[in-house]
Amino acid sequence: MTRLLIVADIRLYQEGLAHILGSEPRLEVVGTAADLSTATRLLAERSVDVALIDLAMPQSFAAVRGIATAAPSVKVVAVGVRDSEQDVIGCAEAGVAGYVPRGASVAELVTVLECVGRGELLCSPRAAATLLRRVTTLAAGRDAPMVCAPALTPREREIAGLLESGLSNKDIARRLGIEVATVKNHVHNLLEKLQVHRRAQAVARLQSRFLSVRESRCALPPH
C-alpha cells in the first residue's frame, strides 16, 4: 500500500484526484494540501510514502525542495508536466522521483505512483532519452574545457535568491523597494541568460550542482 499526500492549489482538482486515487486498492490518500506549509504540517503528522504535486501550482519546484527538506524519505511525483526537455530536466534537477505528463491517463498516473512507491523509476522513452543526453553532457563536461555560465548582475543574483524562496514579483518588488515592472525586467533577463522559459525552471537550473560548479570555477581569478 502506497500512502499518498496530494498537493494542489485548485480545490476542485485536489478533491478530484483524492476521490479517484482513493478508490485504487493499492493507494491510500492520507491527506491533501493547497500549499507547502500545510503539506509540511501533514508530513510531520502522518506517514506518507509519496507526495503528488501539481506542477502548474505557483512555486511548485520550491514546494518540491521544501518537501525534500521536511521529509527526505518521501518521494515526490509531479503531475501536469509538459513532455519537453526543459520540463523533464527541471524535474530531475529539483529532485522529483517521477513525473506524469499532461496527456497521461488515470491508469498511467496510478502506475507511476505505484512504481515510485516501490522505489522504481518509470518514464517515457522520450524522457529517458532526454535524461540520458543530460547525463552524457555532464560526463563529457568533466574533461571538456570549462565554459562560463552567463554572468548575472548583483541585482539579478539577489532576485534569483528571492525567486528560490518562492516569492512572487510583487513580493520581490516590496522586499527590494522597486517597481514590479523592474522586477519583471530582471526576471526576463534571468530567463534569457539561463535559456529557460519559466521561473521554476530558472530556480531549478540555478540550484543544480552542475551550474553551481561552473559558476564557481568561472569566478576564479586568472593565474
MDTraj code that builds the backbone (N, CA, C; nanometers):
import mdtraj as md
import numpy as np

residues = "MET THR ARG LEU LEU ILE VAL ALA ASP ILE ARG LEU TYR GLN GLU GLY LEU ALA HIS ILE LEU GLY SER GLU PRO ARG LEU GLU VAL VAL GLY THR ALA ALA ASP LEU SER THR ALA THR ARG LEU LEU ALA GLU ARG SER VAL ASP VAL ALA LEU ILE ASP LEU ALA MET PRO GLN SER PHE ALA ALA VAL ARG GLY ILE ALA THR ALA ALA PRO SER VAL LYS VAL VAL ALA VAL GLY VAL ARG ASP SER GLU GLN ASP VAL ILE GLY CYS ALA GLU ALA GLY VAL ALA GLY TYR VAL PRO ARG GLY ALA SER VAL ALA GLU LEU VAL THR VAL LEU GLU CYS VAL GLY ARG GLY GLU LEU LEU CYS SER PRO ARG ALA ALA ALA THR LEU LEU ARG ARG VAL THR THR LEU ALA ALA GLY ARG ASP ALA PRO MET VAL CYS ALA PRO ALA LEU THR PRO ARG GLU ARG GLU ILE ALA GLY LEU LEU GLU SER GLY LEU SER ASN LYS ASP ILE ALA ARG ARG LEU GLY ILE GLU VAL ALA THR VAL LYS ASN HIS VAL HIS ASN LEU LEU GLU LYS LEU GLN VAL HIS ARG ARG ALA GLN ALA VAL ALA ARG LEU GLN SER ARG PHE LEU SER VAL ARG GLU SER ARG CYS ALA LEU PRO PRO HIS".split()
xyz = np.array([
    [0.0838, -0.1192, 0.0000],
    [0.0000, 0.0000, 0.0000],
    [0.0883, 0.1256, 0.0000],
    [0.0650, 0.2133, -0.0973],
    [0.1394, 0.3385, -0.1064],
    [0.0567, 0.4507, -0.0464],
    [0.1111, 0.5165, 0.0568],
    [0.0406, 0.6253, 0.1257],
    [0.0732, 0.7573, 0.0562],
    [-0.0315, 0.8289, 0.0183],
    [-0.0187, 0.9403, -0.0745],
    [-0.0684, 1.0715, -0.0142],
    [0.0124, 1.1776, -0.0331],
    [-0.0286, 1.3138, 0.0004],
    [-0.0420, 1.3919, -0.1296],
    [-0.1567, 1.4557, -0.1504],
    [-0.1817, 1.5313, -0.2734],
    [-0.1662, 1.6804, -0.2452],
    [-0.0831, 1.7465, -0.3251],
    [-0.0576, 1.8895, -0.3078],
    [-0.0992, 1.9619, -0.4355],
    [-0.2079, 2.0381, -0.4286],
    [-0.2580, 2.1139, -0.5436],
    [-0.3365, 2.2329, -0.4908],
    [-0.3193, 2.3490, -0.5530],
    [-0.3836, 2.4692, -0.5004],
    [-0.5240, 2.4917, -0.5551],
    [-0.5672, 2.4135, -0.6536],
    [-0.7035, 2.4230, -0.7056],
    [-0.7874, 2.3167, -0.6355],
    [-0.8837, 2.3588, -0.5568],
    [-0.9578, 2.2654, -0.4724],
    [-1.0304, 2.1584, -0.5531],
    [-1.0914, 2.1982, -0.6639],
    [-1.1641, 2.1012, -0.7464],
    [-1.0707, 1.9926, -0.7985],
    [-0.9530, 2.0331, -0.8438],
    [-0.8532, 1.9390, -0.8944],
    [-0.8010, 1.8508, -0.7807],
    [-0.7761, 1.9137, -0.6659],
    [-0.7258, 1.8431, -0.5488],
    [-0.8239, 1.7354, -0.5032],
    [-0.9522, 1.7733, -0.4903],
    [-1.0531, 1.6788, -0.4441],
    [-1.0803, 1.5706, -0.5480],
    [-1.0728, 1.6077, -0.6776],
    [-1.0935, 1.5086, -0.7828],
    [-0.9863, 1.4007, -0.7805],
    [-0.8595, 1.4430, -0.7654],
    [-0.7503, 1.3460, -0.7560],
    [-0.7660, 1.2574, -0.6332],
    [-0.8037, 1.3192, -0.5202],
    [-0.8205, 1.2416, -0.3970],
    [-0.9305, 1.1377, -0.4134],
    [-1.0393, 1.1744, -0.4783],
    [-1.1514, 1.0815, -0.4983],
    [-1.1117, 0.9663, -0.5897],
    [-1.0456, 1.0000, -0.7008],
    [-1.0090, 0.8969, -0.7986],
    [-0.9020, 0.8037, -0.7428],
    [-0.7960, 0.8618, -0.6874],
    [-0.6851, 0.7804, -0.6388],
    [-0.7213, 0.7057, -0.5106],
    [-0.8115, 0.7640, -0.4326],
    [-0.8535, 0.6977, -0.3098],
    [-0.9300, 0.5701, -0.3333],
    [-0.9827, 0.5536, -0.4545],
    [-1.0574, 0.4317, -0.4870],
    [-0.9678, 0.3190, -0.5372],
    [-0.8395, 0.3495, -0.5569],
    [-0.7461, 0.2478, -0.6019],
    [-0.7054, 0.1588, -0.4844],
    [-0.7095, 0.0268, -0.5022],
    [-0.6837, -0.0640, -0.3884],
    [-0.5424, -0.0582, -0.3329],
    [-0.4445, -0.0168, -0.4140],
    [-0.3059, -0.0158, -0.3673],
    [-0.2566, 0.1232, -0.3295],
    [-0.3500, 0.2189, -0.3282],
    [-0.3159, 0.3559, -0.2894],
    [-0.4037, 0.3997, -0.1735],
    [-0.3454, 0.4754, -0.0821],
    [-0.4210, 0.5330, 0.0294],
    [-0.3904, 0.6822, 0.0371],
    [-0.4917, 0.7656, 0.0157],
    [-0.4753, 0.9101, 0.0251],
    [-0.4849, 0.9484, 0.1729],
    [-0.3730, 0.9918, 0.2294],
    [-0.3697, 1.0233, 0.3727],
    [-0.3906, 1.1714, 0.3997],
    [-0.3984, 1.2533, 0.2940],
    [-0.4213, 1.3950, 0.3154],
    [-0.4088, 1.4745, 0.1870],
    [-0.4595, 1.5978, 0.1900],
    [-0.4465, 1.6900, 0.0777],
    [-0.4006, 1.8247, 0.1319],
    [-0.3293, 1.8989, 0.0485],
    [-0.2785, 2.0303, 0.0895],
    [-0.2817, 2.1249, -0.0291],
    [-0.3048, 2.2523, 0.0007],
    [-0.3081, 2.3539, -0.1049],
    [-0.1806, 2.4354, -0.1108],
    [-0.0915, 2.4170, -0.0128],
    [0.0323, 2.4938, -0.0106],
    [0.1392, 2.4161, 0.0667],
    [0.2612, 2.4687, 0.0631],
    [0.3746, 2.3991, 0.1243],
    [0.3615, 2.3919, 0.2760],
    [0.3131, 2.4983, 0.3388],
    [0.3040, 2.4969, 0.4850],
    [0.2096, 2.3886, 0.5340],
    [0.0955, 2.3727, 0.4665],
    [0.0012, 2.2666, 0.5031],
    [0.0608, 2.1297, 0.4754],
    [0.1286, 2.1183, 0.3610],
    [0.1908, 1.9903, 0.3266],
    [0.2965, 1.9516, 0.4294],
    [0.3773, 2.0492, 0.4728],
    [0.4814, 2.0221, 0.5723],
    [0.4217, 1.9758, 0.7043],
    [0.3121, 2.0397, 0.7443],
    [0.2462, 2.0006, 0.8692],
    [0.1926, 1.8575, 0.8600],
    [0.1309, 1.8248, 0.7480],
    [0.0756, 1.6900, 0.7310],
    [0.1864, 1.5848, 0.7250],
    [0.2987, 1.6213, 0.6649],
    [0.4107, 1.5267, 0.6588],
    [0.4634, 1.4962, 0.7984],
    [0.4566, 1.5942, 0.8875],
    [0.5032, 1.5722, 1.0240],
    [0.4030, 1.4906, 1.1051],
    [0.2756, 1.5012, 1.0682],
    [0.1708, 1.4351, 1.1453],
    [0.1373, 1.2943, 1.0966],
    [0.1591, 1.2687, 0.9681],
    [0.1117, 1.1434, 0.9095],
    [0.2244, 1.0690, 0.8378],
    [0.2028, 0.9421, 0.8187],
    [0.3006, 0.8597, 0.7477],
    [0.2725, 0.8674, 0.5981],
    [0.3676, 0.9192, 0.5223],
    [0.3500, 0.9424, 0.3783],
    [0.4644, 0.8770, 0.3023],
    [0.4311, 0.8081, 0.1949],
    [0.5332, 0.7489, 0.1081],
    [0.5631, 0.8378, -0.0119],
    [0.4568, 0.8926, -0.0724],
    [0.4711, 0.9715, -0.1953],
    [0.3879, 1.0985, -0.1854],
    [0.4467, 1.2113, -0.2261],
    [0.3738, 1.3377, -0.2370],
    [0.3509, 1.3662, -0.3851],
    [0.2256, 1.3822, -0.4230],
    [0.1895, 1.4128, -0.5616],
    [0.1654, 1.5626, -0.5724],
    [0.2468, 1.6315, -0.6536],
    [0.2407, 1.7778, -0.6634],
    [0.1991, 1.8200, -0.8040],
    [0.1044, 1.9115, -0.8102],
    [0.0629, 1.9711, -0.9364],
    [0.1684, 2.0727, -0.9790],
    [0.2361, 2.0446, -1.0892],
    [0.3463, 2.1310, -1.1322],
    [0.2968, 2.2660, -1.1829],
    [0.1668, 2.2780, -1.2105],
    [0.1118, 2.4062, -1.2540],
    [0.0923, 2.5012, -1.1360],
    [0.1077, 2.4521, -1.0148],
    [0.0921, 2.5342, -0.8950],
    [0.2062, 2.6357, -0.8857],
    [0.1789, 2.7592, -0.8438],
    [0.2873, 2.8574, -0.8282],
    [0.3943, 2.8066, -0.7315],
    [0.5199, 2.8334, -0.7652],
    [0.6337, 2.7907, -0.6832],
    [0.6334, 2.6393, -0.6582],
    [0.5961, 2.5633, -0.7609],
    [0.5871, 2.4179, -0.7444],
    [0.7238, 2.3556, -0.7166],
    [0.8300, 2.4048, -0.7803],
    [0.9623, 2.3486, -0.7559],
    [1.0112, 2.3845, -0.6157],
    [0.9718, 2.5023, -0.5666],
    [1.0052, 2.5377, -0.4292],
    [0.9351, 2.4421, -0.3329],
    [0.8119, 2.4007, -0.3686],
    [0.7393, 2.3035, -0.2862],
    [0.8099, 2.1683, -0.2865],
    [0.8627, 2.1289, -0.4024],
    [0.9367, 2.0025, -0.4105],
    [1.0561, 2.0053, -0.3168],
    [1.1323, 2.1151, -0.3207],
    [1.2504, 2.1250, -0.2350],
    [1.2113, 2.1339, -0.0874],
    [1.0987, 2.2018, -0.0596],
    [1.0524, 2.2122, 0.0774],
    [1.0133, 2.0770, 0.1353],
    [0.9497, 1.9948, 0.0540],
    [0.9121, 1.8607, 0.0984],
    [1.0366, 1.7752, 0.1183],
    [1.1326, 1.7888, 0.0280],
    [1.2570, 1.7121, 0.0413],
    [1.3302, 1.7476, 0.1703],
    [1.3212, 1.8746, 0.2102],
    [1.3857, 1.9177, 0.3340],
    [1.3085, 1.8694, 0.4569],
    [1.1753, 1.8818, 0.4497],
    [1.0925, 1.8448, 0.5646],
    [1.0844, 1.6944, 0.5847],
    [1.0838, 1.6198, 0.4751],
    [1.0689, 1.4740, 0.4842],
    [1.1533, 1.4074, 0.3756],
    [1.2830, 1.3908, 0.3993],
    [1.3728, 1.3362, 0.2961],
    [1.3338, 1.1972, 0.2458],
    [1.2627, 1.1208, 0.3257],
    [1.2264, 0.9854, 0.2840],
    [1.1057, 0.9830, 0.1914],
    [1.0335, 1.0937, 0.1823],
    [0.9139, 1.1000, 0.0978],
    [0.9537, 1.1282, -0.0469],
    [0.9032, 1.0482, -0.1375],
    [0.9316, 1.0677, -0.2793],
    [0.8265, 1.1607, -0.3386],
    [0.8686, 1.2411, -0.4352],
    [0.7792, 1.3392, -0.4969],
    [0.7507, 1.3001, -0.6418],
    [0.6234, 1.3021, -0.6774],
    [0.5808, 1.2801, -0.8155],
    [0.5136, 1.4081, -0.8640],
    [0.5559, 1.4580, -0.9788],
    [0.4979, 1.5797, -1.0362],
    [0.3956, 1.5418, -1.1421],
    [0.2781, 1.6011, -1.1339],
    [0.1733, 1.5760, -1.2326],
    [0.1493, 1.7034, -1.3128],
    [0.1122, 1.6872, -1.4398],
    [0.0886, 1.8023, -1.5259],
    [0.2142, 1.8567, -1.5894],
    [0.3136, 1.7697, -1.6091],
    [0.4420, 1.8112, -1.6661],
    [0.4337, 1.8113, -1.8189],
    [0.4862, 1.9148, -1.8791],
    [0.4973, 1.9144, -2.0252],
    [0.6054, 1.8156, -2.0664],
    [0.5781, 1.7386, -2.1685],
    [0.6739, 1.6370, -2.2136],
    [0.7801, 1.7031, -2.3010],
    [0.8538, 1.7961, -2.2395],
    [0.9588, 1.8689, -2.3099],
    [1.0898, 1.8484, -2.2373],
    [1.1991, 1.8724, -2.3062],
    [1.3312, 1.8522, -2.2471],
    [1.3518, 1.9419, -2.1257],
    [1.3093, 2.0666, -2.1351],
    [1.3314, 2.1600, -2.0250],
    [1.2544, 2.1191, -1.9004],
    [1.1283, 2.0760, -1.9174],
    [1.0496, 2.0365, -1.8012],
    [1.1019, 1.9079, -1.7392],
    [1.1394, 1.8107, -1.8227],
    [1.1899, 1.6838, -1.7704],
    [1.3188, 1.7052, -1.6924],
    [1.4110, 1.7826, -1.7485],
    [1.5371, 1.8100, -1.6803],
    [1.5126, 1.8938, -1.5551],
    [1.4205, 1.9905, -1.5645],
    [1.3884, 2.0716, -1.4478],
    [1.3368, 1.9869, -1.3323],
    [1.2531, 1.8882, -1.3637],
    [1.2015, 1.7969, -1.2610],
    [1.3152, 1.7166, -1.1993],
    [1.4022, 1.6637, -1.2846],
    [1.5126, 1.5814, -1.2353],
    [1.6056, 1.6633, -1.1458],
    [1.6355, 1.7866, -1.1853],
    [1.7261, 1.8702, -1.1077],
    [1.6633, 1.9146, -0.9754],
    [1.5300, 1.9236, -0.9719],
    [1.4626, 1.9633, -0.8483],
    [1.4460, 1.8470, -0.7516],
    [1.4755, 1.7248, -0.7975],
    [1.4669, 1.6098, -0.7092],
    [1.3388, 1.5306, -0.7200],
    [1.2620, 1.5512, -0.8277],
    [1.1383, 1.4756, -0.8462],
    [1.1714, 1.3304, -0.8780],
    [1.1029, 1.2380, -0.8118],
    [1.1302, 1.0952, -0.8314],
    [1.0528, 1.0368, -0.9482],
    [0.9499, 1.1039, -0.9919],
    [0.8712, 1.0562, -1.1050],
    [0.7835, 1.1686, -1.1553],
    [0.7416, 1.1606, -1.2798],
    [0.6561, 1.2661, -1.3325],
    [0.5497, 1.2064, -1.4235],
    [0.4389, 1.2797, -1.4332],
    [0.3255, 1.2369, -1.5154],
    [0.2942, 1.3504, -1.6126],
    [0.3096, 1.3280, -1.7429],
    [0.2845, 1.4354, -1.8393],
    [0.1374, 1.4746, -1.8446],
    [0.1109, 1.5883, -1.9054],
    [-0.0248, 1.6427, -1.9082],
    [-0.1241, 1.5510, -1.9784],
    [-0.0764, 1.4791, -2.0769],
    [-0.1675, 1.3947, -2.1539],
    [-0.1860, 1.2553, -2.0975],
    [-0.1349, 1.2287, -1.9787],
    [-0.1421, 1.0941, -1.9217],
    [-0.2840, 1.0617, -1.8731],
    [-0.3150, 0.9327, -1.8697],
    [-0.4440, 0.8866, -1.8195],
    [-0.4346, 0.8581, -1.6702],
    [-0.5505, 0.8332, -1.6091],
    [-0.5526, 0.7975, -1.4674],
    [-0.4752, 0.6684, -1.4441],
    [-0.4914, 0.5722, -1.5354],
    [-0.4203, 0.4452, -1.5222],
    [-0.2691, 0.4651, -1.5240],
    [-0.2224, 0.5563, -1.6104],
    [-0.0790, 0.5844, -1.6168],
    [-0.0313, 0.6544, -1.4899],
    [-0.1141, 0.7443, -1.4360],
    [-0.0803, 0.8118, -1.3112],
    [-0.0668, 0.7103, -1.1974],
    [-0.1608, 0.6183, -1.1881],
    [-0.1580, 0.5159, -1.0834],
    [-0.0326, 0.4302, -1.0968],
    [0.0005, 0.3935, -1.2192],
    [0.1195, 0.3101, -1.2425],
    [0.2462, 0.3809, -1.1954],
    [0.2591, 0.5103, -1.2290],
    [0.3771, 0.5866, -1.1868],
    [0.3839, 0.5948, -1.0349],
    [0.2719, 0.6214, -0.9706],
    [0.2694, 0.6321, -0.8248],
    [0.3110, 0.5013, -0.7588],
    [0.2609, 0.3907, -0.8106],
    [0.2956, 0.2608, -0.7528],
    [0.4434, 0.2287, -0.7743],
    [0.4949, 0.2610, -0.8929],
    [0.6369, 0.2357, -0.9211],
    [0.7264, 0.3189, -0.8295],
    [0.6941, 0.4472, -0.8154],
    [0.7738, 0.5348, -0.7297],
    [0.7650, 0.4890, -0.5845],
    [0.6464, 0.4437, -0.5426],
    [0.6298, 0.3937, -0.4071],
    [0.7168, 0.2727, -0.3788],
    [0.7468, 0.1957, -0.4835],
    [0.8335, 0.0776, -0.4685],
    [0.9806, 0.1122, -0.4878],
    [1.0092, 0.2401, -0.5112],
    [1.1474, 0.2807, -0.5329],
    [1.1944, 0.2632, -0.6750],
    [1.1005, 0.2488, -0.7687],
    [1.1346, 0.2309, -0.9090],
    [1.1135, 0.3611, -0.9849],
    [1.1710, 0.3675, -1.1044],
    [1.1560, 0.4845, -1.1900],
    [1.0903, 0.4424, -1.3202],
    [0.9816, 0.5098, -1.3543],
    [0.9110, 0.4804, -1.4784],
    [0.8959, 0.6102, -1.5573],
    [0.9478, 0.6120, -1.6790],
    [0.9322, 0.7306, -1.7625],
    [0.9217, 0.6883, -1.9076],
    [0.8747, 0.7811, -1.9900],
    [0.8561, 0.7515, -2.1314],
    [0.9911, 0.7375, -2.2013],
    [0.9944, 0.6704, -2.3165],
    [1.1204, 0.6599, -2.3914],
    [1.1790, 0.7968, -2.4248],
    [1.0931, 0.8934, -2.4524],
    [1.1419, 1.0273, -2.4847],
    [1.2094, 1.0899, -2.3639],
    [1.1469, 1.0747, -2.2454],
    [1.2063, 1.1295, -2.1239],
    [1.3370, 1.0593, -2.0916],
    [1.3401, 0.9273, -2.1104],
    [1.4630, 0.8517, -2.0837],
    [1.5765, 0.9005, -2.1738],
    [1.5434, 0.9275, -2.3006],
    [1.6449, 0.9769, -2.3937],
    [1.6941, 1.1150, -2.3515],
    [1.6013, 1.1989, -2.3046],
    [1.6377, 1.3325, -2.2575],
    [1.7336, 1.3250, -2.1394],
    [1.7017, 1.2406, -2.0423],
    [1.7861, 1.2260, -1.9240],
    [1.9215, 1.1663, -1.9597],
    [1.9218, 1.0729, -2.0542],
    [2.0475, 1.0127, -2.0962],
    [2.1377, 1.1155, -2.1630],
    [2.0793, 1.2019, -2.2452],
    [2.1583, 1.3083, -2.3086],
    [2.2156, 1.4020, -2.2033],
    [2.1367, 1.4287, -2.0985],
    [2.1837, 1.5160, -1.9919],
    [2.3029, 1.4546, -1.9184],
    [2.2896, 1.3246, -1.8870],
    [2.3992, 1.2550, -1.8191],
    [2.5233, 1.2537, -1.9074],
    [2.5047, 1.2311, -2.0356],
    [2.6178, 1.2289, -2.1292],
    [2.6865, 1.3649, -2.1334],
    [2.6074, 1.4712, -2.1349],
    [2.6626, 1.6064, -2.1365],
    [2.7427, 1.6354, -2.0103],
    [2.6881, 1.5947, -1.8961],
    [2.7577, 1.6162, -1.7695],
    [2.8884, 1.5387, -1.7648],
    [2.8843, 1.4138, -1.8123],
    [3.0051, 1.3318, -1.8117],
    [3.1116, 1.3911, -1.9027],
    [3.0694, 1.4372, -2.0202],
    [3.1652, 1.4955, -2.1136],
    [3.2243, 1.6244, -2.0586],
    [3.1432, 1.6973, -1.9787],
    [3.1892, 1.8250, -1.9251],
    [3.3014, 1.8113, -1.8245],
    [3.3199, 1.6920, -1.7673],
    [3.4279, 1.6748, -1.6696],
    [3.5651, 1.6921, -1.7337],
    [3.5756, 1.6514, -1.8590],
    [3.7043, 1.6584, -1.9263],
    [3.7129, 1.7714, -2.0279],
    [3.5962, 1.8331, -2.0566],
    [3.5951, 1.9392, -2.1568],
    [3.6385, 2.0712, -2.0947],
    [3.6887, 2.1651, -2.1751],
    [3.7241, 2.2966, -2.1224],
    [3.6025, 2.3623, -2.0586],
    [3.6202, 2.4295, -1.9484],
    [3.5110, 2.4901, -1.8762],
    [3.4591, 2.6111, -1.9509],
    [3.3268, 2.6157, -1.9686],
    [3.2636, 2.7291, -2.0334],
    [3.1827, 2.8026, -1.9279],
    [3.2058, 2.9295, -1.9126],
    [3.1405, 3.0043, -1.8072],
    [2.9902, 3.0131, -1.8301],
    [2.9158, 3.0019, -1.7202],
    [2.7729, 3.0251, -1.7266],
    [2.7488, 3.1740, -1.7487],
    [2.6307, 3.2101, -1.8003],
    [2.6040, 3.3524, -1.8224],
    [2.6216, 3.4312, -1.6937],
    [2.6921, 3.5428, -1.7040],
    [2.7188, 3.6244, -1.5856],
    [2.5914, 3.6967, -1.5433],
    [2.5592, 3.6876, -1.4149],
    [2.4434, 3.7570, -1.3609],
    [2.4908, 3.8819, -1.2879],
    [2.4122, 3.9887, -1.2995],
    [2.4439, 4.1104, -1.2269],
    [2.4126, 4.0891, -1.0786],
    [2.4689, 4.1736, -0.9909],
    [2.4374, 4.1611, -0.8478],
    [2.2876, 4.1643, -0.8203],
    [2.2144, 4.2514, -0.8906],
    [2.0702, 4.2589, -0.8706],
    [2.0010, 4.1314, -0.9181],
    [2.0461, 4.0772, -1.0311],
    [1.9872, 3.9519, -1.0813],
    [2.0119, 3.8371, -0.9845],
    [2.1306, 3.8335, -0.9258],
    [2.1594, 3.7288, -0.8264],
    [2.0710, 3.7462, -0.7027],
    [2.0472, 3.8703, -0.6640],
    [1.9622, 3.8976, -0.5487],
    [1.8192, 3.8505, -0.5765],
    [1.7706, 3.8819, -0.6960],
    [1.6350, 3.8417, -0.7325],
    [1.6262, 3.6907, -0.7492],
    [1.7323, 3.6296, -0.8005],
    [1.7345, 3.4832, -0.8141],
    [1.7173, 3.4169, -0.6776],
    [1.7830, 3.4725, -0.5762],
    [1.7695, 3.4177, -0.4414],
    [1.6280, 3.4307, -0.3881],
    [1.5606, 3.5402, -0.4215],
    [1.4227, 3.5599, -0.3767],
    [1.3268, 3.4697, -0.4539],
    [1.3559, 3.4453, -0.5825],
    [1.2767, 3.3501, -0.6596],
    [1.2868, 3.2116, -0.5975],
    [1.4073, 3.1774, -0.5551],
    [1.4315, 3.0469, -0.4926],
    [1.3486, 3.0319, -0.3659],
    [1.3229, 3.1438, -0.2971],
    [1.2429, 3.1405, -0.1750],
    [1.0935, 3.1335, -0.2047],
    [1.0582, 3.1384, -0.3327],
    [0.9183, 3.1249, -0.3715],
    [0.8400, 3.2553, -0.3733],
    [0.9094, 3.3709, -0.3732],
    [0.8389, 3.4986, -0.3717],
    [0.7871, 3.5344, -0.5103],
    [0.6733, 3.6008, -0.5143],
    [0.6165, 3.6498, -0.6394],
    [0.6854, 3.7800, -0.6802],
    [0.6578, 3.8263, -0.8031],
    [0.7158, 3.9534, -0.8479],
    [0.6759, 4.0679, -0.7549],
    [0.5508, 4.0666, -0.7116],
    [0.5018, 4.1726, -0.6227],
    [0.5739, 4.1682, -0.4886],
    [0.5940, 4.0477, -0.4364],
    [0.6645, 4.0343, -0.3078],
    [0.8099, 4.0780, -0.3197],
    [0.8727, 4.0417, -0.4323],
    [1.0123, 4.0810, -0.4544],
    [1.0249, 4.2330, -0.4635],
    [0.9311, 4.2952, -0.5363],
    [0.9327, 4.4414, -0.5501],
    [0.9191, 4.5081, -0.4139],
    [0.8311, 4.4544, -0.3300],
    [0.8111, 4.5107, -0.1958],
    [0.9367, 4.4913, -0.1103],
    [0.9983, 4.3726, -0.1229],
    [1.1177, 4.3432, -0.0429],
    [1.2342, 4.4354, -0.0812],
    [1.2502, 4.4602, -0.2116],
    [1.3649, 4.5385, -0.2583],
    [1.3341, 4.6871, -0.2723],
    [1.2067, 4.7254, -0.2593],
    [1.1705, 4.8654, -0.2716],
    [1.1801, 4.9172, -0.4141],
    [1.1462, 4.8316, -0.5106],
    [1.1496, 4.8719, -0.6514],
    [1.0140, 4.8432, -0.7166],
    [0.9965, 4.8894, -0.8394],
    [0.8706, 4.8696, -0.9099],
    [0.8557, 4.7250, -0.9567],
    [0.7306, 4.6788, -0.9645],
    [0.7036, 4.5431, -1.0137],
    [0.7535, 4.5274, -1.1573],
    [0.7368, 4.6329, -1.2383],
    [0.7832, 4.6275, -1.3766],
    [0.9347, 4.6056, -1.3832],
    [1.0072, 4.6654, -1.2898],
    [1.1530, 4.6468, -1.2850],
    [1.1873, 4.5023, -1.2514],
    [1.1137, 4.4453, -1.1569],
    [1.1353, 4.3052, -1.1223],
    [1.1097, 4.2162, -1.2439],
    [1.0022, 4.2435, -1.3153],
    [0.9687, 4.1642, -1.4340],
    [1.0817, 4.1686, -1.5369],
    [1.1430, 4.2869, -1.5522],
    [1.2544, 4.3001, -1.6463],
    [1.3731, 4.2146, -1.6031],
    [1.4036, 4.2175, -1.4742],
    [1.5150, 4.1368, -1.4235],
    [1.4868, 3.9877, -1.4394],
    [1.3633, 3.9471, -1.4100],
    [1.3266, 3.8052, -1.4246],
    [1.3362, 3.7636, -1.5707],
    [1.2914, 3.8516, -1.6594],
    [1.3005, 3.8219, -1.8033],
    [1.4460, 3.8030, -1.8451],
    [1.5350, 3.8892, -1.7965],
    [1.6769, 3.8765, -1.8292],
    [1.7351, 3.7466, -1.7730],
    [1.6926, 3.7085, -1.6526],
    [1.7377, 3.5829, -1.5926],
    [1.6991, 3.4637, -1.6800],
    [1.5731, 3.4621, -1.7234],
    [1.5251, 3.3512, -1.8059],
    [1.6030, 3.3418, -1.9366],
    [1.6305, 3.4578, -1.9948],
    [1.7062, 3.4582, -2.1207],
    [1.8487, 3.4075, -2.1001],
    [1.9149, 3.4529, -1.9946],
    [2.0533, 3.4113, -1.9686],
    [2.0624, 3.2621, -1.9362],
    [1.9616, 3.2098, -1.8673],
    [1.9626, 3.0683, -1.8305],
    [1.9002, 2.9804, -1.9370],
    [1.8466, 3.0441, -2.0425],
    [1.7876, 2.9730, -2.1561],
    [1.6728, 2.8822, -2.1117],
    [1.5840, 2.9386, -2.0309],
    [1.4631, 2.8683, -1.9885],
    [1.3447, 2.9606, -2.0129],
    [1.2246, 2.9050, -1.9963],
    [1.1042, 2.9819, -2.0260],
    [1.0197, 3.0119, -1.9035],
    [1.0438, 2.9410, -1.7937],
    [0.9602, 2.9594, -1.6753],
    [1.0455, 2.9836, -1.5504],
    [0.9857, 3.0518, -1.4531],
    [1.0562, 3.0849, -1.3291],
    [1.1032, 2.9592, -1.2564],
    [1.0174, 2.8580, -1.2515],
    [1.0523, 2.7352, -1.1800],
    [1.1736, 2.6677, -1.2429],
    [1.1813, 2.6726, -1.3755],
    [1.2964, 2.6145, -1.4442],
    [1.4231, 2.6918, -1.4123],
    [1.4101, 2.8248, -1.4011],
    [1.5272, 2.9071, -1.3676],
    [1.5782, 2.8721, -1.2287],
    [1.4863, 2.8551, -1.1332],
    [1.5268, 2.8197, -0.9970],
    [1.5951, 2.6837, -0.9955],
    [1.5365, 2.5871, -1.0672],
    [1.5965, 2.4540, -1.0716],
    [1.7352, 2.4585, -1.1343],
    [1.7496, 2.5378, -1.2402],
    [1.8797, 2.5478, -1.3085],
    [1.9828, 2.6126, -1.2161],
    [1.9427, 2.7170, -1.1463],
    [2.0350, 2.7859, -1.0568],
    [2.0775, 2.6978, -0.9402],
    [1.9869, 2.6096, -0.8971],
    [2.0172, 2.5252, -0.7820],
    [2.0939, 2.3988, -0.8191],
    [2.0968, 2.3673, -0.9477],
    [2.1629, 2.2429, -0.9866],
    [2.3126, 2.2495, -0.9579],
    [2.3679, 2.1408, -0.9182],
    [2.5104, 2.1329, -0.8849],
    [2.5975, 2.1668, -1.0048],
    [2.5503, 2.1263, -1.1219],
    [2.6286, 2.1489, -1.2425],
    [2.6544, 2.2970, -1.2641],
    [2.5453, 2.3778, -1.2514],
    [2.5603, 2.5207, -1.2740],
    [2.6425, 2.5844, -1.1631],
    [2.6225, 2.5374, -1.0389],
    [2.6960, 2.5956, -0.9274],
    [2.8458, 2.5767, -0.9436],
    [2.8872, 2.4550, -0.9861],
    [3.0288, 2.4271, -1.0065],
    [3.0847, 2.5128, -1.1184],
    [3.0085, 2.5254, -1.2254],
    [3.0558, 2.6040, -1.3397],
    [3.0740, 2.7498, -1.2995],
    [2.9777, 2.8071, -1.2261],
    [2.9868, 2.9479, -1.1887],
    [3.1037, 2.9718, -1.0934],
    [3.1242, 2.8787, -0.9993],
    [3.2316, 2.8978, -0.9031],
    [3.3672, 2.8918, -0.9708],
    [3.3825, 2.8025, -1.0679],
    [3.5099, 2.7938, -1.1393],
    [3.5332, 2.9152, -1.2261],
    [3.4244, 2.9632, -1.2870],
    [3.4378, 3.0794, -1.3742],
    [3.4718, 3.2052, -1.2938],
    [3.4373, 3.2040, -1.1651],
    [3.4621, 3.3209, -1.0809],
    [3.6076, 3.3260, -1.0325],
    [3.6812, 3.2184, -1.0520],
    [3.8184, 3.2193, -1.0066],
    [3.9019, 3.3181, -1.0846],
    [3.9888, 3.3933, -1.0197],
    [4.0732, 3.4908, -1.0932],
    [4.1733, 3.4186, -1.1814],
    [4.2088, 3.4776, -1.2956],
    [4.3061, 3.4133, -1.3836],
    [4.4433, 3.4058, -1.3173],
    [4.5180, 3.2992, -1.3473],
    [4.6528, 3.2802, -1.2900],
    [4.7552, 3.3642, -1.3667],
])
top = md.Topology()
chain = top.add_chain()
for i, resn in enumerate(residues, 1):
    res = top.add_residue(resn, chain, resSeq=i)
    for name in ("N", "CA", "C"):
        top.add_atom(name, md.element.get_by_symbol(name[0]), res)
traj = md.Trajectory(xyz[None], top)
